[in-house]
Amino acid sequence: QVQLVESGGGLAQPGGPLRLSCAASGFTFSRYTMSWYRQTPGKQRELVAGIRSGGTTTYADSVKGRFTISRNNIENTVSLQMNSLKPDDTAVYYCNAKLIRTEYWGQGTQVIVSS
């Protein structure tokens, strides 16, 4: 069955780094656009960063220059390197896989940025 398993969340210091990873299985990973979304209580889930099958990336304005998304089509993983973290980055982060109308979500991993 399809699985997206996130890891790497936790507590980070403002200005510090954190790296999220998502391990995918059960579908043809290399064909899918992989993305990271985040959500805070009372707000809609928002796109943080995405990477197409060919490697083209997109970022939310709020994370440009600080976050980097990457994928490994051999190991079926997608990662999000987060640098210069801010308290506003605190959220549950979700891994997403999408191909046309087929979409999968991970269970989410909590990121808390606080001193």
C-alpha positions, 0 to 999 in steps of 0.5 A: 500500500501507499505510504509516506512517512515523515521524520525529522521534526522536533524542537529547533532554536530560532535561527537554527536548522532542521531537516525533514525527510519523507520516505515513500513506498507503494507508488512510482515515486519518480513520476510524482510531484513531491511537496511539503505543506504545513498547517497551524491550528485554525489555518488552511494547509499551505504549500511550503515547497514542491519539486517536480519529477524533473527537478523543478522546484517551487517555494512559498515566498515566506521560505525562499532563501531559507528552505531547500527541497530535494528528492532522491528517485533511487531511495524514494525520498524527499527532504526539506532542509530548513535553515534560519528558522523562525517561530512562524515556521512552527507547524505540522509539516506534511509530505505530499505526492501528486500526479494529475488527480492522484494524491497522497499525504503523510501523517505529518511531523510537528516542528516547533521553533522556540527558544 
